[in-house]
Amino acid sequence: MTVSSDQPIIDLRSDTVTTPTPEMRRAMAEALVGDDVYAEDPTVNELQAEAAQLLGFEAGLFMPSGTMTNQVAIAVHTQRGEEVICAEGSHIYEWELGMMATFSGVVPRFVPAPGGVPDPEQLRRAVRRSIHQSPSGLISLENTHNKAGGTVLPLEVIRGAREVASSEGLPLHLDGARVMNAAAALNVPVREITQHFDSVSLCLSKGLGAPVGSVLLGSRAFIGRAHRYRKMMGGGMRQAGILAAAGLIALREGPAKLQDDHRRARVLAEALLNAGHDVDLNTVQTNMIYATIPDAQTHVDRWAAQGLRSSALEPDRVRFVFHHQITDELLERAVAIVGGQAS
């Protein structure tokens, strides 16, 4: 069966697939701009200041991607030859193409993270001080944890990690690509999460719905050093206010939509389970679903022919990610497709 040409595609491959809203397009067309490499783009400056205020930091720096904000943070925090302590399955290792080694000359040291949640005591035990080993330079957490299924770090774990970092004299970075999803799931202001970190990477182009961009947050001194590394990585975007204008709308309006994304993900997860697919509902905490399905690509291809796009990230693992452009009507069709009831 193939999808009818008059039916919209249900694209659940990622929350990065959204297109700019009409409000974003108008803001982009009307944005005041300047040369951001000279820190003279007023719209970029507004976005950076607003993101910093919202997450509780002194300053922010707009960049093209979350990979760049994470890797710039690593470069600022560490010295060559050091280790970055991170949870197993962390995005900074799994999907950032070895950049911490290539650019910063550091390597990861993984700690176990069942369900994406490391034990603070395991973080402490991973710290290295011996002359015979690479010294620890940074602790990095991920919230929500992508590869674990979009799971949320409990606040007590974050507080425990902060205590470890402080007592060991190490900076603590958050890959907060979807930290707004975590805040929505915990029903707390995002500052309740971010206040414990020395730096945070916030993605605007995932759940928040902007077409491009991430913001790195930290102290003024930290962001001052980050400017150099952004330029080294080719992140000087000149009149970037055109993009920042959409980012401002995403930052202001996107968080209110996340609870609906989470609700819809839960509905589809239950439908997959009812259809006989292996889904751990305990991991469906935000806008993601990971289903264990043998011969995953065959199922993905069959569903795609019916108008539902998903991702076979492993031979037996399929990911679905909800975003604000998936309505309840599209959800209903998705449920029918995975249940084998689509017409």
Sequence and secondary structure as in RCSB ss.txt:
>XXXX:A:sequence
MTVSSDQPIIDLRSDTVTTPTPEMRRAMAEALVGDDVYAEDPTVNELQAEAAQLLGFEAGLFMPSGTMTNQVAIA
VHTQRGEEVICAEGSHIYEWELGMMATFSGVVPRFVPAPGGVPDPEQLRRAVRRSIHQSPSGLISLENTHNKAGG
TVLPLEVIRGAREVASSEGLPLHLDGARVMNAAAALNVPVREITQHFDSVSLCLSKGLGAPVGSVLLGSRAFIGR
AHRYRKMMGGGMRQAGILAAAGLIALREGPAKLQDDHRRARVLAEALLNAGHDVDLNTVQTNMIYATIPDAQTHV
DRWAAQGLRSSALEPDRVRFVFHHQITDELLERAVAIVGGQAS
>XXXX:A:secstr
    TTS  EE S TT     HHHHHHHHH     GGGT  HHHHHHHHHHHHHHT SEEEEES HHHHHHHHHH
HH  TT EEEEETT HHHHTTTTHHHHHH  EEEEE  GGG   HHHHHHH    TTS  EEEEEEESSBTTTTS
B   HHHHHHHHHHHHHHT  EEEEETTHHHHHHHHTS THHHHTT SEEEEESSSTT  SS EEEEE HHHHHH
HHHHHHHTT   SSTHHHHHHHHHHHHHSGGGHHHHHHHHHHHHHHHHHTT EE GGG SSSEEEEE SSHHHHH
HHHHHTTEE EEEETTEEEEE  TT  HHHHHHHHHHHTT   
